[in-house]
């Protein structure tokens, strides 16, 4: 396969301007993603605080853990489905938002989405130990950074991975739906292991795709498009990270 070096050439000509612009673009992608991750973690941690030990026993969820009345309303009533479906609806709305909003407006939409994800993920603090969550998060962060760096620096064209990885995601979703009815621990283990591999591959693939898309549009000088592309790139890598983290947590997390 031919060597791949999209950062260096446009029409076969090396341009230092594009190299510098690409670095700034990728810094914006990673910076936006990082802010989104901080918002998600803060929202999840804050809502998980609705577990306490000072309320009536009818809200008990563990040997020494109880829910506040607000926590009970969120986790033990149909409101939990609102929290679950809100991020799903918002992520499908990104396409419309990208067309209608400015780059700054799209950033705000992304940060709101990150907060919604945090609310929906807050229940992991009621399922897994805090130490386990932090440990798996750090492991995922190291793995993500390594994979993304490889995707950015490799000269190998990995664009052919895309169709196989997307097919893998579809197969993963089908398997998860089937296992809702089967409730097989062995199948869940397999789903989690395959999920980690798929989103590890997507991390490298998406990083290279973000890089190549920038190079393809850099000469056009469309700052508004580049601003929106940075947010959409941040969303893509954010989703890769979140999914890899959740699958790793299912594999290696210690439950309460």
N, C-alpha and C positions, 0 to 999 in steps of 0.2 A: 504494500500500500504506500502511496506517495506520502512524503513528509508533509506535515501540516504546521504552518507557522503564520496564522492569520494576523498576529500582532505586528508582524514586520512588513507585510506587503499589501498593497492595494494595486491591482492590475500589474503585479510583478515589480512594483517600485517600493523600496523601503522608505518610510517617512517617519522621522523623529516626532513630528507633530502628532501623528496618530498614536504612536507609542505613549507619549505623555498624556494625551486625551484618554486613552484606554485605561491607564493607571488611575486617573481621576475618576473615570466612570465606574471602575470596579470598586474603588474606595467608597464611592457614593452608594453602590449596591450593598456592599458589606456593612457600611455604616447604618443605612436604613434598616437592613435586616436585623442588626444588633439592637437598635432601639426598639424594634418590634418584639424581639425576644425578651428584652427587659420589661416591657409593658405586659407581655403575656405572663412572665414569671411573677410580677408584682400583683397582677389581678388574681392569679390562681392562689397565691399565698394569702392575699387579703381575704378572699372568700372562704378559703379553707379554715380561717379563723372563726368561722361560724360553728365550729366544733368546740365544745367547752365541757366542763365537768360540774357546772353549777345550776343545772336545770332539772326538771322532773324526769323520772326514770322512763316515762313513755317515749322520750326522745333518745333513749340509749341506743347506740350503734356498735358498741364494743364493751369489753370488760371494764374499762375505765374511761370511756369516751362517750360523750353525749352531743346532741345537736342543740343549738339555740332554737328558738321558735322560728326565726328567719331562716336558719339553716335547714330546719325541718321542712319549711315551705319550699325551699329550693331543691333539696335532695330527695324528699319523700313524697312529692306531689307531682302532678302533670307539668308543673313549671319547669321541671328538669328537662323536659323535651324541648321547651322553648330555648333553653340554654344550649342544648345539643344541636338544634336545627339552625339557630341564628348564624353561627359561623359558616355553615354549609350554604345558606342563602346568600350571605355576604360574598363568599368566594365566587359563586356563580355570577354575582353582580359586578365583578371586577371588569369584565369586558365592556359593559355599559358605562361604568364609571370612567374607564380609560378614554372612552370616546367623548364624554360630556364634560369631564372635569379638567382643570388645569393640572400641571405637574404637582404643584403644591397641594391642590385639592385632593389629588389621588394619593399623595403621601398621608394626608389626614385620614382618608378612607382606610388606608392600609393600617394605620395605627389603631383606628377604631376596631378594625377586624382583629388585630392582634389582642386587643383587650377582650373581645368576645370569645376568642379562643381560650384565653386565660380563664374566663369564667367557666367555660365548658370543661376545662381540664382540672378545675379545682378539686374534683372528687378524687384525684389520684392521691392527694394527701390523706384521704380517709381510707385508702386501700393499701398504700405502700408506706414504709417507714420514711421519715424525712431524710435520714442518712442515706438510704438506698436511692432516693430520688436525686439527691445532690451528686452522689457517686456516679450514677448512670448518666446524669446530665453532663458531667465533666468528661466521662469516657466518650460520649457522643460528640461533644464539642471537639475533642482531639481528633477523633476519626473524621468528622466533617471537615475540619480545617485541612487535614492531610489530603483527603480526597479532592476537595475543591482546589487546593494548590496544585495537585497533579493534573486535574482537568484544565487548569489555567496555563500550566507550563509545558505540558506534553506537546510534542510535535506530531503525534499520531492523530489522525482524523478519526474520532470516535462517534461521528454523527450517525453511523449505521446502527449504533446501539439503541437509538431512540425508539424505533418501531418495536423492538423486542422488549424493551423496558415498559413501554406503554401497554403492550399485550400482557406483560407480567402483572402490572397494576390491576388491569381488568380481571385477570384470573384470580388475583388476590382478593378483590372485592367479592367475586362470586363465591370463593371458598369461605370467606367470612360470613356471608349470608347463609350458606348451607350449614355452617357450624353453629349458627344461632339455634337451629333445630336439633342438630346432633349432639351438641355440648360435649364434644370429644376433646380431651386434654391433649392427646397425641396430635390431633389435627391442628389445635391451636398452637402447639409448640412448632409444628412445621410451618404454619402460616407466619408466625413471628420470625422464625429463622430466615425464611424466604423474603419476608418483608424487609428485614435489615439489609439483605444483599441487594434487593431491587432499589431501595432508596440510596444505598451507597453508590450504586452505579449511576443513578439519576443525579446525584450530587456532582460527580465528575462530568457527566454529559451536559447537564444544564449550565455548569460553569463555562465549559467550552462554547456552548451555544450563545450565551450572553456575550462572550468575548467576540465571537465571529459576527454576531448581529451588529455590535457596535462598529466593527471595522467596515462592514458593508454599508453603513449609513453615515460614517464619520465625515466623509467628503461632502455630504449634502449640507452640513452646517445647520441642521434643524435642532436648535437647542430645546424647544418644547418637546419634540419627539424623544430626544435623548434623556430629558428629565423624566418623562413617563416610562421610558424603557428601563431606567435605573430602578424605579419603584416596582415595575413588573418583574424585573430580575430579582429584586429583593424578596418579593412574594414567592417566586419559584423556589429559591434556595431556602427560604423560611419553611415552606411546606416540606421540602426534603428533610430538613433538620427535625422538625416536629414529628414527622412520621417515623424516621429512623429512631428517634428518642423513645417514642411510645412502644415500638416493637422491641427495642432492647430492654425496656422496662418490663415488658411482659415476659421476656426470656430470663432476665437476671435479677429483677427487683425482688426485694424481701417484703412480704406482705405483713400488715399489722396483725 
